[in-house]
Amino acid sequence: MQIARLSRVIRLSMLIAAVFVSGAAAAHPHVWIKYSAQLRMHGTSVLAIKQMWRFTEGFPVQLVGIDALPDNGVLNAKQTAIFREQAFASLAGAQYFSHLFVDGQPQQVLDPDDFRVSVEQGKVVYTFTLKLAKPVNVTGHQVALGIWDDSFFVDYEPDAAHAITLDGAASTCTAKPFADRAHPIFNGIVVPQATAISC
């Protein structure tokens, strides 16, 4: 009886260990991106977000219609359209992983009309601009921008210490990176980086 019980305990322990290991593997990011962003502003108002994503571990999927890519250079219109259709347009529902908060409220962005794809030293690079559905006046408000995937399937890392900068802003405006503990991702395990904008 004790041997049978011990056997069941061992099998249960092995099952728990297997679930834990598989869960840890599933938790690991599958895509790695270095990003930078530039807030397009007019004085103290944010109008758009221009972004650059560099896929640092190679491109994660095989695209239908793309047989080979150059080591360097901008892709042509046909290739860019394939990338957009198969590996970018579906991100619209997730706001292209771009999180702009005003007093804690998420802001809506429009689909980009300047999506470009290039290859730099063998790495795929996206550039695009997201216009805001409604301009945001920073003065008197708490404004923050972060770029992350809530599921942590994609790991976004800033391309520099100050990866988010301002363009066209009033001289009183500043951008300061911080750990955004108000919006943890991956079930609260990971704290993403964001940038506070003030004017």
Backbone as JSON, one array per atom type, in Angstrom:
{
  "sequence": "MQIARLSRVIRLSMLIAAVFVSGAAAAHPHVWIKYSAQLRMHGTSVLAIKQMWRFTEGFPVQLVGIDALPDNGVLNAKQTAIFREQAFASLAGAQYFSHLFVDGQPQQVLDPDDFRVSVEQGKVVYTFTLKLAKPVNVTGHQVALGIWDDSFFVDYEPDAAHAITLDGAASTCTAKPFADRAHPIFNGIVVPQATAISC",
  "N": [[0.84, -1.2, 0.0], [1.9, 1.26, 0.9], [3.97, 1.46, -0.91], [2.57, 1.72, -3.33], [1.28, 4.13, -2.83], [3.51, 5.82, -2.59], [4.45, 5.62, -5.16], [2.4, 6.9, -6.57], [2.7, 9.49, -5.56], [5.25, 10.14, -6.52], [4.75, 10.07, -9.29], [2.91, 12.18, -9.46], [4.51, 14.32, -8.62], [6.37, 14.36, -10.69], [4.69, 15.07, -12.79], [3.86, 17.65, -12.03], [6.33, 18.94, -12.12], [6.86, 18.73, -14.85], [4.8, 20.29, -15.95], [5.51, 22.76, -14.87], [8.01, 23.22, -16.08], [7.3, 23.27, -18.8], [5.61, 25.44, -18.75], [7.4, 27.47, -18.07], [8.98, 27.45, -20.33], [7.11, 28.26, -22.23], [6.71, 30.79, -21.35], [8.93, 32.2, -22.06], [10.15, 34.8, -24.15], [9.52, 34.88, -27.71], [10.17, 36.5, -29.75], [12.43, 39.12, -30.33], [12.89, 42.54, -29.96], [14.48, 45.62, -30.54], [13.76, 48.94, -29.84], [13.04, 52.35, -30.82], [11.58, 55.57, -30.38], [9.92, 58.51, -31.46], [8.27, 61.24, -30.33], [6.1, 63.14, -32.07], [5.48, 66.46, -31.88], [3.59, 69.51, -31.36], [4.42, 72.27, -30.0], [3.14, 71.95, -26.88], [1.59, 69.8, -27.41], [0.94, 66.42, -28.27], [1.09, 64.82, -31.34], [1.68, 62.58, -32.92], [3.39, 59.36, -33.12], [6.45, 58.38, -34.03], [8.13, 55.46, -34.97], [10.78, 52.99, -34.61], [11.53, 49.67, -35.13], [13.77, 47.1, -34.47], [14.47, 43.88, -35.35], [16.15, 41.85, -33.43], [16.96, 39.2, -33.23], [16.77, 38.03, -35.71], [14.21, 37.53, -38.23], [11.0, 36.41, -37.15], [9.17, 34.75, -38.58], [8.31, 32.85, -41.55], [7.6, 34.32, -44.54], [5.04, 34.21, -46.98], [5.82, 34.5, -50.31], [8.13, 35.89, -50.01], [11.22, 35.15, -50.79], [13.93, 35.63, -50.42], [16.06, 37.97, -48.71], [17.81, 41.11, -48.89], [21.16, 41.8, -47.63], [21.47, 44.36, -46.77], [19.57, 47.42, -47.02], [16.59, 49.08, -48.38], [13.39, 47.6, -48.66], [11.47, 46.78, -51.6], [8.31, 48.04, -52.94], [6.49, 45.91, -53.35], [7.51, 43.82, -51.73], [7.39, 45.11, -49.25], [4.63, 45.41, -48.96], [3.88, 42.74, -48.62], [5.1, 42.12, -46.17], [3.66, 43.9, -44.55], [1.01, 42.96, -44.77], [1.21, 40.28, -43.83], [2.72, 40.34, -41.49], [2.33, 42.54, -39.85], [-0.07, 44.13, -40.05], [-1.97, 42.8, -38.48], [-1.46, 43.62, -35.94], [-2.9, 45.84, -35.34], [-5.16, 45.63, -33.7], [-3.99, 45.47, -31.24], [-3.05, 47.96, -30.89], [-0.6, 48.3, -32.05], [1.22, 47.62, -30.12], [1.76, 49.91, -28.74], [1.59, 52.06, -26.12], [0.08, 54.73, -24.98], [-0.6, 56.76, -22.38], [-2.82, 58.99, -20.78], [-3.28, 60.64, -17.91], [-3.67, 58.11, -16.87], [-5.42, 56.96, -18.67], [-5.79, 55.04, -21.6], [-4.78, 55.99, -24.9], [-6.02, 56.25, -28.25], [-4.64, 55.17, -31.37], [-4.08, 55.75, -34.88], [-4.05, 53.77, -37.93], [-0.86, 53.3, -39.47], [0.42, 55.18, -42.28], [2.8, 55.17, -43.48], [4.4, 52.91, -43.47], [7.44, 51.17, -43.51], [9.98, 48.87, -44.56], [13.2, 47.66, -43.97], [16.52, 46.28, -44.32], [19.17, 45.96, -42.15], [22.41, 45.25, -41.82], [21.76, 42.54, -41.95], [19.55, 42.39, -40.27], [16.05, 42.71, -39.84], [14.19, 45.69, -40.12], [11.62, 47.76, -39.01], [9.94, 50.8, -39.78], [7.65, 53.34, -38.92], [4.81, 55.57, -38.55], [2.54, 56.47, -36.09], [-0.33, 58.17, -36.0], [-2.13, 60.09, -33.6], [-5.5, 59.47, -32.61], [-6.71, 61.6, -31.48], [-5.25, 64.67, -30.73], [-2.99, 65.2, -27.96], [-2.75, 67.28, -25.23], [-0.1, 67.97, -23.25], [0.37, 69.58, -21.03], [-0.46, 70.01, -17.66], [-1.28, 67.41, -17.31], [-0.74, 63.89, -16.63], [1.33, 62.17, -18.59], [2.38, 59.35, -20.4], [4.41, 57.14, -22.29], [4.76, 53.87, -23.45], [6.22, 50.93, -24.9], [5.28, 47.78, -25.42], [4.55, 44.24, -25.27], [1.8, 42.77, -23.91], [1.55, 40.03, -23.46], [4.12, 39.13, -23.42], [5.19, 37.64, -25.42], [6.53, 38.9, -27.4], [9.54, 40.5, -26.8], [10.24, 43.66, -25.98], [12.82, 45.97, -26.04], [14.41, 48.99, -25.09], [16.3, 50.88, -27.48], [18.26, 52.52, -26.7], [19.51, 54.39, -23.86], [17.85, 56.59, -23.61], [15.45, 56.07, -25.33], [13.08, 57.1, -26.25], [12.21, 60.09, -27.63], [11.65, 63.66, -28.13], [10.12, 65.67, -30.67], [9.77, 68.78, -32.1], [8.72, 69.86, -29.85], [7.81, 72.12, -27.17], [10.22, 74.16, -25.41], [10.06, 73.67, -22.74], [9.33, 71.08, -22.39], [9.93, 67.68, -21.43], [11.35, 64.34, -21.52], [11.34, 61.46, -19.68], [12.62, 58.37, -18.79], [11.17, 55.55, -17.04], [10.41, 52.87, -14.7], [7.51, 51.24, -15.31], [5.44, 50.51, -13.07], [2.76, 50.53, -12.75], [1.62, 49.22, -14.84], [2.19, 46.31, -15.11], [3.3, 43.44, -16.97], [2.69, 40.17, -18.47], [1.16, 38.6, -16.57], [1.77, 40.11, -14.31], [4.43, 39.67, -13.72], [6.55, 40.86, -15.1], [7.94, 44.08, -15.29], [7.45, 46.71, -17.38], [9.38, 49.15, -19.28], [8.73, 52.62, -19.48], [8.14, 55.99, -20.68], [7.94, 59.11, -19.21], [6.23, 62.03, -20.09], [6.47, 65.45, -19.86], [5.41, 68.89, -19.65]],
  "CA": [[0.0, 0.0, 0.0], [2.78, 2.41, 0.98], [4.72, 1.54, -2.17], [1.64, 2.25, -4.33], [1.07, 5.55, -2.54], [4.75, 6.51, -2.94], [4.52, 5.66, -6.61], [1.49, 7.95, -7.02], [3.3, 10.78, -5.2], [6.35, 10.39, -7.45], [4.17, 10.4, -10.59], [2.33, 13.51, -9.35], [5.6, 15.27, -8.56], [6.94, 14.45, -12.03], [3.72, 15.8, -13.61], [3.95, 19.07, -11.65], [7.6, 19.44, -12.65], [6.73, 18.84, -16.3], [3.97, 21.45, -16.21], [6.29, 23.96, -14.54], [9.03, 23.41, -17.11], [6.65, 23.67, -20.05], [5.12, 26.79, -18.55], [8.54, 28.37, -18.14], [9.39, 27.55, -21.73], [6.11, 29.05, -22.94], [6.81, 32.17, -20.89], [10.09, 32.85, -22.65], [9.82, 35.51, -25.4], [9.86, 34.22, -28.96], [10.61, 37.54, -30.67], [13.16, 40.16, -29.6], [12.92, 43.78, -30.73], [15.01, 46.85, -30.0], [12.92, 50.0, -30.39], [13.17, 53.76, -30.47], [10.37, 56.29, -30.77], [10.0, 59.97, -31.43], [6.96, 61.86, -30.22], [5.93, 64.32, -32.92], [4.7, 67.4, -31.09], [3.46, 70.91, -31.75], [4.4, 72.93, -28.7], [2.92, 71.02, -25.77], [0.62, 68.79, -27.84], [1.45, 65.25, -28.97], [0.31, 64.56, -32.54], [1.97, 61.28, -33.53], [4.52, 58.62, -32.58], [7.26, 57.74, -35.07], [8.83, 54.36, -34.3], [11.69, 52.09, -35.29], [11.68, 48.36, -34.49], [14.82, 46.27, -35.06], [14.35, 42.49, -34.91], [17.55, 41.56, -33.11], [17.25, 37.77, -33.33], [16.29, 37.56, -36.99], [12.76, 37.66, -38.35], [10.47, 35.19, -36.54], [8.27, 33.92, -39.39], [8.57, 32.74, -42.98], [6.51, 34.99, -45.23], [4.71, 33.71, -48.31], [6.14, 35.47, -51.35], [9.46, 36.44, -49.75], [12.17, 34.04, -50.88], [15.23, 36.05, -49.9], [16.18, 39.39, -48.37], [19.18, 41.61, -49.03], [21.88, 42.01, -46.37], [21.22, 45.76, -46.4], [18.79, 48.18, -47.99], [15.14, 49.23, -48.23], [12.64, 46.66, -49.48], [10.63, 47.43, -52.6], [6.9, 48.2, -52.57], [5.83, 44.61, -53.3], [7.97, 43.13, -50.53], [6.86, 45.83, -48.09], [3.21, 45.08, -48.86], [3.78, 41.39, -48.07], [5.4, 42.25, -44.73], [2.56, 44.6, -43.87], [-0.17, 42.09, -44.73], [1.41, 39.03, -43.11], [3.49, 40.43, -40.24], [2.2, 43.84, -39.21], [-1.45, 44.64, -40.0], [-2.73, 42.14, -37.41], [-1.15, 44.27, -34.66], [-3.77, 47.0, -35.16], [-6.02, 45.39, -32.55], [-3.19, 45.67, -30.04], [-2.51, 49.32, -30.96], [0.8, 48.17, -32.45], [1.98, 47.49, -28.87], [2.12, 51.27, -28.34], [0.71, 52.4, -24.99], [0.15, 56.12, -24.59], [-1.57, 57.0, -21.32], [-3.03, 60.36, -20.3], [-3.95, 60.5, -16.62], [-4.01, 56.71, -16.69], [-6.35, 56.49, -19.69], [-5.11, 54.74, -22.87], [-5.16, 56.8, -26.06], [-6.13, 55.49, -29.49], [-3.81, 55.58, -32.5], [-4.58, 55.38, -36.2], [-3.15, 52.91, -38.7], [0.19, 54.09, -40.13], [0.38, 55.23, -43.74], [4.18, 55.29, -43.96], [5.11, 51.7, -43.05], [8.59, 50.83, -44.35], [10.79, 47.75, -44.1], [14.55, 47.64, -44.51], [17.43, 45.32, -43.7], [20.41, 46.6, -41.73], [23.37, 44.23, -41.38], [21.06, 41.26, -41.83], [18.42, 42.48, -39.34], [14.86, 43.37, -40.37], [13.86, 46.92, -39.4], [10.37, 48.43, -39.35], [9.73, 52.19, -39.38], [6.27, 53.76, -39.19], [4.32, 56.65, -37.71], [1.17, 56.32, -35.62], [-0.99, 59.43, -35.63], [-3.12, 59.93, -32.55], [-6.88, 59.73, -33.02], [-6.98, 62.93, -30.96], [-4.02, 65.23, -30.14], [-2.95, 65.23, -26.5], [-2.04, 68.4, -24.63], [0.61, 67.42, -22.11], [0.34, 70.5, -19.89], [-1.47, 69.75, -16.64], [-1.68, 66.01, -17.32], [0.3, 62.88, -16.52], [1.4, 61.51, -19.9], [3.46, 58.37, -20.46], [4.42, 56.25, -23.46], [5.52, 52.64, -23.34], [6.06, 49.99, -26.02], [5.45, 46.43, -24.89], [3.55, 43.21, -25.57], [1.28, 42.31, -22.62], [1.74, 38.58, -23.32], [5.56, 38.9, -23.36], [5.63, 36.83, -26.55], [7.56, 39.77, -27.98], [10.3, 41.24, -25.8], [10.67, 44.97, -26.47], [13.86, 46.61, -25.24], [14.81, 50.28, -25.67], [17.52, 50.82, -28.27], [19.24, 53.37, -26.03], [19.06, 54.79, -22.52], [16.7, 57.48, -23.84], [14.97, 55.6, -26.63], [11.92, 57.9, -26.64], [12.6, 61.49, -27.67], [10.61, 64.61, -28.53], [10.42, 66.46, -31.86], [8.82, 69.88, -32.26], [8.14, 70.18, -28.55], [8.21, 73.36, -26.5], [11.48, 74.01, -24.68], [9.78, 73.24, -21.37], [8.93, 69.67, -22.37], [10.99, 66.71, -21.16], [11.02, 62.91, -21.59], [12.13, 60.78, -18.65], [12.27, 56.94, -18.68], [10.9, 55.03, -15.7], [9.82, 51.53, -14.64], [6.06, 51.45, -15.21], [4.89, 49.51, -12.16], [1.3, 50.58, -12.83], [1.17, 48.38, -15.95], [3.02, 45.11, -15.25], [2.86, 42.53, -18.03], [2.88, 38.74, -18.24], [0.55, 38.26, -15.28], [2.37, 40.87, -13.23], [5.8, 39.23, -13.45], [7.52, 41.73, -15.76], [7.64, 45.51, -15.24], [8.01, 47.31, -18.6], [9.88, 50.52, -19.2], [7.96, 53.64, -20.17], [8.75, 57.32, -20.6], [7.02, 60.16, -18.76], [6.34, 63.26, -20.85], [5.92, 66.59, -19.11], [5.64, 70.21, -20.26]],
  "C": [[0.88, 1.26, 0.0], [3.58, 2.6, -0.3], [3.84, 2.14, -3.26], [1.42, 3.75, -4.12], [2.32, 6.36, -2.93], [4.87, 6.66, -4.45], [3.62, 6.76, -7.17], [2.06, 9.33, -6.72], [4.42, 11.15, -6.16], [5.81, 10.8, -8.81], [3.58, 11.81, -10.57], [3.42, 14.58, -9.34], [6.23, 15.47, -9.95], [6.02, 15.24, -12.95], [3.8, 17.29, -13.32], [5.22, 19.68, -12.22], [7.52, 19.65, -14.15], [5.9, 20.05, -16.67], [4.73, 22.73, -15.97], [7.31, 24.25, -15.62], [8.41, 23.88, -18.4], [6.12, 25.08, -19.94], [6.24, 27.8, -18.64], [9.0, 28.55, -19.57], [8.42, 28.42, -22.51], [6.24, 30.52, -22.58], [7.95, 32.92, -21.57], [9.69, 33.57, -23.93], [10.27, 34.72, -26.63], [10.38, 35.2, -30.01], [11.29, 38.63, -29.84], [13.31, 41.38, -30.49], [13.56, 44.9, -29.91], [14.23, 48.0, -30.64], [13.44, 51.39, -30.02], [11.91, 54.45, -30.99], [10.59, 57.78, -30.63], [8.58, 60.51, -31.38], [6.94, 63.13, -31.06], [4.98, 65.27, -32.2], [4.6, 68.76, -31.77], [3.31, 71.68, -30.44], [4.27, 71.92, -27.57], [1.93, 69.92, -26.13], [1.3, 67.66, -28.61], [0.52, 64.95, -30.13], [0.48, 63.15, -33.07], [3.18, 60.65, -32.85], [5.24, 57.94, -33.74], [8.12, 56.68, -34.4], [9.78, 53.63, -35.24], [11.77, 50.8, -34.47], [12.78, 47.6, -35.22], [14.7, 44.86, -34.48], [15.75, 41.94, -34.68], [17.93, 40.1, -33.25], [16.8, 37.19, -34.66], [14.78, 37.65, -37.04], [12.1, 36.35, -37.96], [9.62, 34.29, -37.41], [8.74, 33.9, -40.84], [7.37, 33.33, -43.71], [6.31, 34.39, -46.62], [4.99, 34.8, -49.33], [7.48, 36.15, -51.15], [10.45, 35.28, -49.72], [13.52, 34.38, -50.28], [15.2, 37.55, -49.64], [17.62, 39.84, -48.57], [19.85, 41.73, -47.66], [21.66, 43.42, -45.84], [20.35, 46.41, -47.46], [17.3, 48.17, -47.7], [14.44, 48.26, -49.16], [11.76, 47.43, -50.47], [9.16, 47.4, -52.17], [6.18, 46.85, -52.45], [6.22, 43.84, -52.04], [7.41, 43.78, -49.27], [5.38, 45.5, -47.88], [3.0, 43.68, -48.26], [4.07, 41.41, -46.56], [4.22, 42.85, -43.99], [1.35, 43.68, -43.7], [0.03, 40.9, -43.79], [2.06, 39.19, -41.73], [3.44, 41.82, -39.62], [0.74, 44.28, -39.02], [-2.25, 44.04, -38.84], [-2.48, 42.77, -36.05], [-2.05, 45.48, -34.39], [-4.66, 46.84, -33.92], [-5.32, 45.56, -31.22], [-2.54, 47.05, -30.03], [-1.01, 49.33, -31.29], [1.73, 48.18, -31.23], [2.45, 48.86, -28.35], [1.11, 51.77, -27.32], [0.96, 53.83, -24.56], [-0.98, 56.38, -23.59], [-1.6, 58.48, -20.97], [-3.87, 60.27, -19.04], [-4.47, 59.07, -16.41], [-4.92, 56.13, -17.74], [-5.61, 56.23, -21.01], [-5.67, 55.57, -24.02], [-5.15, 55.93, -27.32], [-5.2, 56.07, -30.56], [-4.44, 55.09, -33.8], [-3.58, 54.48, -36.91], [-2.11, 53.76, -39.43], [0.03, 54.07, -41.65], [1.78, 55.33, -44.34], [5.02, 54.08, -43.55], [6.22, 51.36, -44.04], [9.34, 49.66, -43.71], [12.16, 47.85, -44.76], [15.34, 46.54, -43.82], [18.73, 46.04, -43.41], [21.33, 45.54, -41.12], [22.66, 42.91, -41.07], [19.86, 41.25, -40.91], [17.26, 43.24, -39.99], [14.51, 44.56, -39.48], [12.54, 47.48, -39.92], [10.48, 49.9, -38.95], [8.32, 52.58, -39.78], [5.89, 54.86, -38.22], [2.85, 56.41, -37.38], [0.63, 57.69, -35.24], [-2.01, 59.15, -34.52], [-4.51, 60.22, -33.1], [-7.29, 61.13, -32.58], [-5.7, 63.47, -30.34], [-4.14, 65.33, -28.62], [-2.14, 66.44, -26.05], [-1.42, 67.91, -23.33], [0.46, 68.28, -20.86], [-0.81, 70.17, -18.93], [-1.93, 68.31, -16.57], [-0.47, 65.1, -17.1], [0.28, 62.05, -17.8], [2.59, 60.57, -19.91], [3.28, 57.5, -21.7], [5.29, 55.05, -23.17], [5.24, 51.76, -24.54], [6.34, 48.61, -25.48], [4.31, 45.53, -25.36], [3.09, 42.63, -24.23], [1.54, 40.82, -22.39], [3.2, 38.2, -23.15], [6.03, 37.9, -24.42], [6.73, 37.58, -27.3], [8.22, 40.54, -26.85], [10.8, 42.53, -26.43], [11.69, 45.56, -25.51], [14.23, 47.93, -25.9], [16.16, 50.18, -26.36], [18.64, 51.67, -27.67], [18.69, 53.75, -24.66], [17.85, 55.71, -22.6], [16.16, 57.17, -25.23], [13.78, 56.39, -27.14], [12.29, 59.37, -26.51], [11.44, 62.35, -28.18], [11.07, 65.39, -29.76], [9.34, 67.54, -32.01], [8.18, 70.33, -30.97], [8.6, 71.55, -28.05], [9.45, 73.1, -25.66], [11.28, 73.54, -23.25], [9.46, 71.76, -21.26], [10.14, 68.76, -22.17], [10.44, 65.29, -21.31], [11.93, 62.16, -20.64], [11.71, 59.32, -18.53], [12.06, 56.54, -17.22], [10.35, 53.61, -15.8], [8.33, 51.69, -14.37], [5.41, 50.35, -14.38], [3.37, 49.51, -12.15], [0.75, 49.67, -13.92], [2.08, 47.16, -16.13], [2.44, 44.18, -16.32], [3.17, 41.1, -17.64], [2.44, 38.34, -16.83], [1.26, 38.91, -14.09], [3.82, 40.55, -12.93], [6.83, 40.23, -13.96], [7.05, 43.18, -15.69], [8.27, 46.17, -16.47], [8.56, 48.7, -18.34], [8.97, 51.44, -20.0], [8.69, 54.96, -20.04], [7.67, 58.34, -20.23], [7.3, 61.43, -19.56], [5.72, 64.39, -20.04], [6.28, 67.89, -19.82], [5.21, 71.29, -19.25]]
}
